[in-house]
Amino acid sequence: IVINITIIIIIIKMQPMQPILFELFRCGD
């Protein structure tokens, strides 16, 4: 879903060092 990707991008910009984001991205995918 585009919405999820947008949220992830915003979070990555806030904290680029966040391995949890990669796990969330996989779960979201």
Beta strands, then each sheet from edge to edge (+ up, - down):
end
